[in-house]
Amino acid sequence: MLTGISFKIASAFCFTLMAALIRWIGDSVPSGEVVFARSAFALIPILAWLAVQGSLRDVRTARPGGHFVRSSIGAMAMFCMFSGLARISLPDATMIHYSSPLMTIVLAALILGEPLRRRRVASVLLGLGGVAVMLWPHLDGGLLSRLGGGAGSRDAEGALFALCGAFFTACAMIQIRRLVQTETTASIVFWFTIFSSLFSLTTLPFGWVLPDGQTAAILVAIGLLGGIGQILLTSGYRYAEASVIAPFEYTSLIWALSIGWLAFGDLPDVFSFVGGLIVIASGFLVIRDERRRGIERAKSREVLPPS
């Protein structure tokens, strides 16, 4: 169990460091180009990992259409998240992204027909209230007026991009739940990197830039960190149950606060901090409810007669 938790914390650090690098070059490199780097260079550690695991043959799939849909949604999620990181602070973007699991619960009920119990509803409503608190400083003063130009416009755009990124991430999670019924983890990870690399190339006519040596190295590092983070995350679920390691996703806030302050002088304001704590609290309630349901299901299986 401790091994799984360690992998989860390490993956959170890799993804947060990747986000910090994206914020660093966000003003000079278009988001579509960053999505390409994140996807294409992630193939290096992912293919090496699959080769070591002897899982290269597992990337074969009978559902290319499902992977296409999942990857297109995931590419949109990355584009929105990276655009948000270029406009608002690292801690703010991180906390807004915490709303994604709450959106997944709602979408799972609407699309997959998963039951939405009262505890879940209460947790989701609490979390969405926290999101509203986080967004308030960015959108205060009238959304339309702030989108008209100036520094306030950039804050509003960044917050909306981050929120859209969380929404598309939730949509991608729904598609992954469909894919895991027939597809291996190796195939889902592999085809996502392939398709999202191809999707990002469609933004090439909209103004990619030729990076200098330092920026090129950062783009490569973004992809490598993304791939390594994915490997660590996947490995974590191999050594511990999802309900055990899920709360450690919130260690990314510690990394975001530390890196954001040291590298950019970013610190969340009171609204963002309080709203983020509310969203985290709602996430813990969801995790607790899921763990209780898992225990109940295990007990019910123990009392059922063998078929």
N, C-alpha and C positions, 0 to 999 in steps of 0.2 A: 504493500500500500504506500509506504514512504517513497518508493521508487516512482510510482505513478504520480504522486504529488510533486516530487522533484522535477519530473519531466514537464508537468503542467506549469509550474512556476518558471522554469527555464524557457518554455515556449512563449509565455506572456512577456518575458524580458526581450526575447528576440523580436516579437511583433511590435513591441513598444519602441525598441531601438530602430527598427525599420521605419516606423511612423515618424520618429524624430528626424531621420535622414530625409524622408519625403518632405517634411516641413522645411528643412534646411534649403532644399533646392526648389521648393514649390513656386517661388516667384520667377524662376528662370527657365523651368522645364515644364512643358504642357502636361496635363494630367494623363492624356492618352499615351504619351511617350513613357511616362512613369509606369503605367499599367503594363505596357509591353516589357519593360525591364523587369518588373516584379514577376511577371509570368515566365518570360523566356529564360532568364538566368536562374530561376528556381528549379528548372529542369535538371541542372547540374547536380545538386545534392540529392534531388528526388530519384533520378535515374541511378546514381551511385548507391543509394539506400536500397532501392528495389533489387539491384544486382547482388548486393551483399545478402539480402534476405532470400534471394532465389525466387523473387516474385515477379520477374519481368513478364513471364507468361500470363500472369494474372491481369495484365492490362487489357487483354482481349475482351471485347464487349459485343453483346448482341443488341444493345440499345444505344446506338450512336445518337439517335434523336433526343433521348433523355439527357445524355451528356451535353448535347448542344444547347438545350434549354437551360440546364443548370449553369453552364459556363457563360451563356449570354447574360443571365441574371447576375452571376457572380462578377463578371466584368463591369457591369453597370454599378454594382455595389462598390467595387474598387475605385472606379472613376469618381463617384460621388464622394467617397471617403477621402481620397487623395485631394480632391478639389477643396473639401472642407478643411483639411490640414494646412493647405496653402493660405487660408484666410483667418482661421481662429487658432487659439492656443492648443498645444498638445493635450493638457489636462481636460480642457473643455470638450475637445473632439472625442477623447477617450470616454468621458462620462456620458456624452450624448449617445455614443455607440452602445452603451450598456442597455439601452432601451430595446435593442434588437431581440433578445430572448422573450421579452414581453409581447412584442409584435408577433413573434413566432407562435406563441400560445393562441392568440386570436386567429391568426391565419390557419393554424392547424384545426381549430374548431370549425372555421368556415369552409375550408377546402377539403380537409381529410375527415371531417366529421368526428374528431376527437372530443370526448366529453369535456365540458367547461364547468367545473364545479364552483360552488359559491366562494370557496377559499381562493381559487384561481382568479375568479372575477375580481374579488377584493384586492388581491395582490397586483393584478394588472392595472386596475384603476388607481391604486396608490402609486405605482410606478409611472403611469402616464401623468399623474399630478406632479411627480418629481421632474419629469421631462419639461413640463410647462414652466416650472420654476427655473430650470436651467436655461431655457430659451428666452425667458423674459428680458434679461439684460441686452441680449442681441437684437431683439425685435421691438423693444420698448420705443414708443414714439411714433408708432404707425409703420407697418410693414411696407406699404407702398411708397411712403415718403422716404424711408431709409434705403429702399432699393433704387432710389433715384440717383444716387451718387454719393461720394464721400466715404469717410472712414466707417460711418454707420452702415453704409451700403455693403461694405466688405464684410463686416461682422454678420449682417443679416444673411448674406449669401452663404457665408461659411457655415452658419448654424443650420440653414436649410439643406445645404449639401450633406452635412454630417447626418442629419435626420433622414434624408433620402437614402444615404448609404446604409443606415441601420435598417430601413425598411426593405431594401433590396437584399440585404444579408438574410433577413428573416424569410423572404421569398425563396432564396437559395436553399435555406435549411429545409423548407417544405419539399423542394424537389429532391434534395439529398435523401430525405426520409423515404421517398418513393424508390430511389435508385438502390438503396441498401437492401431492398427486398430481393434483388437479383444480382447486384453488382458487388465486386470486391472493393475494399478500400483503395487498393493499388490502382484500379481502373478509374475510380472517381477522382483521385488526386491527379493521376497522369493526364486524363483527357481534359480536366479543368485547365491545367497549365497550357496544354496544346491549343484548345479552342480559345481561351482568353488571350493568348498571344496573337492569334489570328484576328480576333475581334478588334484588338487594340490597333492593329495595322490600318484599320479603316479610318483612323483619325490622322493618318500621315498627311493627307492633303490639307489639313487644317492648321498647319504651322508647327511641325516638329522643329527642333533646333539641333545644330551640330554641337555636342557638348565638348568642353575642353577636357584636359586630362583628369583634373580633380572631379569634375561633375560626372565623367564617364565612370570613374572608379566608384563613386557614390551610387550610381545607377546599378552597377554590377553588385555592389554590397546589398542594395535593397532586395534584389532578386535572391541572392544567396541567403540572406536572413529570413526572407519569406519561406523559402524552401526548407531551411533548417527548422524554423518554427513549426512548419506543418508536420515535419517528421517527429519532432519532440512531442507535439500535441497528440499525434496518432499513437506514439509509443506509450504515452501516459495512460490512454484508455486501455492499453493492453495489460497494464499492471494494477489498475484500480477501477472500481465502478465509477460510472459517470457522476452519480450523485455524491461521491466522495471527493472527487477532484474539481467538480464544477465551481465550488466557492472560491477556489484559488485563482480563478480567472480575474478576480478583483485585485489581485496583486499587481496587475498592470497599472492600476491607479497610482500605486506607490512608485513604480518605475516612471510613469508619466509625470508625476509631480516632481520627482528628483531630476530627471533628465530635462524636463521643460524649464525648471528653474535654473539649473546649472548652465544649460546651453543657450536658452533664449530669454531668460528672465521671466518666463511665463508662470503666473500664479492665478488660480481661479478666484473670482470674486465671491462674495457671500452667497449670492443667488445660485451660482454654478455649484459651489461646494455643498450647500444644503440640498439642492435638487439632486445632485449626484448621490448623496447619502441616502436620500429617499428611494431612488431607483435601486441602489445596492440592497437596501433593506427589503424592498419588494422582491428582488431576485432571490435573496436568502429564504423568504417565505415560500417562493415557488419551489426552490430546491428541497426545503423541508417537507413540503407537501408531497413532492415526487418521491422522496425517500420513504415517507410513511405509506404511500400507495404501493411502493415496491415491497415493503415488508408485509403489507396486507395480502398482496398477490402471492408472495412466497408461502404464507401461512395457508392460504386457500388451496394451493397446489399440494401441500402436505396432507391435507385432510381428504383430498379427492381419491376415490378408489382407482387402481390402475386400469387403463383401458384395455 
